[in-house]
Amino acid sequence: MSSNLSDEQRRIQQAAAFDLPRESPGNYTHEQIEGMRRFIQSYDAQNAAIRQEFDLNKPPTPPYRYQEYPRMLYRGAQTTIVHDDDELEIMLAQDWSKTPPLPGTVEINLGGQLTPAMQAEVQRIDTQARTKR
C-alpha cells in the first residue's frame, strides 16, 4: 500500500505523532537556545515543590520549632500548664517548679481538680485494675 504523501509531509506527520518540534534545533541561534534553557530552569525552580514526590504513608513534616509556651510546671507529684510569662511568674511564686520530679511520681493534671464524681470513677477503675493483677 503506497502513500501519496511527499517525504516532507510524512516527516511532518511523524513529528506530530511523536510530539516533536516542527523546526530543527539548527534554526535557532546560540543566544535563543540559552534563553530557552534559562526559561526552563526558572520554570523548574518555581514548580519544584509541585513535582516533588513523597510517600503518602509518611508525608513530609515541618521541622521542629521550639516554643516556650505552653509549658508544664511541677509541684510534688502534680503538674499544671502555663501559657505565658504572667502565668509562669504567678505559678512560680506559688511553689511550682520548672524542674520535673523523679520518674514515676508525676500526676498529670491539665487544669483544675477532678470533680468528686470523676474522683470516685478513677478510684473504682484503679481498684479494678489493681485487683486483676
N, C-alpha and C positions, 0 to 999 in steps of 0.2 A: 504494500500500500504506500504509494508515494504522496508526498505533501506538496502543496502548491506554494508553500512559504519560501521566501528567499532566506539566505543564510542570516542576514541582518534581522529579519522578522523572527526567525527561530531563536536567535540569541536573545532578543528582547523578551520573547515568551518564556524562555528558560530562566532568565534573570528575574522575571516577575513571579514565576512559580517558586523559586528558591529565595525570594525576598532579597535579591541582590541589588546594589545600586545600578542605575542606568548608565552612569558615566564611569569611566575607568579612573583610578586614582592618578593617572598620569596627566589628567586635565587640570589638576589643582596645583597652585604654587606652593612652595615650602611654607610661606607665611600663612596661607589659608589652612593647610594641614595642621600646623602648630596651633592656630586659633581654634580649630575643631577639637584638638586634644585638650587644650585648656578648658574649653566649654564642657567637655565630657568629664574632666577631672573635677571641676566645680560642681557639676550636677551630681556626680557620685558622692562628693563630700557632703552636700546638702541632704542627700537621701540615704546616707549610710545607716542611720538608725532605723529607717523603714525596712531596709533589706536585711538587717542583722537577724540571723537565725538563733533560736534558743529552744531549749527543751520545755515543752508545755508543762511537764511534771515538775520542773524546777525552774520557774520563771526567775529572771534576774531580780535581785533585791537591792534596794538602795543601800549605800554604805552606812555603817553605824555613825550616828551623830550624837555626841554627848549632850545631855540636857540635865541641868542641875535639879530641875523640878519636874514632876513630883518626886519627893524624897521620903524615904522611910526613916522614922526615928524609933528608938527603943527605950524602954524603961522596965527593967527587970525582964519578965517573960512577955511583956506586952509590946505591941507595935502600933504605930499610927503613921499617917501620911500627911505631909505638909506640901502646899502648892506654891508658896512664895517666901520671900525673905521675912516678911512680917510674921507669918505663922511660925516660921522657924525660930525666930527670936522669942516669941511667946512660949513655945513648947520647950525650948532650951532653958528658959527661966523657970519652968515647972519640973525640972529634973529629968527631962528627956535627954537622950544621948544620940549622937550620930554613929557611935560605935556599936555594932551588933553584939549580943551576948554570946556565950559559948553555944556551939551547935546542939540542937535537941531541946533547948529551953525556950524557944520562941513561940509565943501565942499570937497568931495573926488576927488583928482586929483592924479592918479597913474603915473604921469610922463609927463612933458611938458604941454603946454597950448593947448586949443582946437583951431582948425582952424576956420576961420570966417564962413565957410560953416557949420561946426558942431555947432558953437555957434548959428547960425540962426535956425538950426533944433531944437536945445534944446529950444530956445526961443519959436518957433512955438508949440512944444509939451507942453511946460509949460503953454502957453496961453490957449491951448485947454483943458488941464487938469483943469485949474483954472476956466474956464467958464462953465464947465459941473457940477460943484458943486451946 
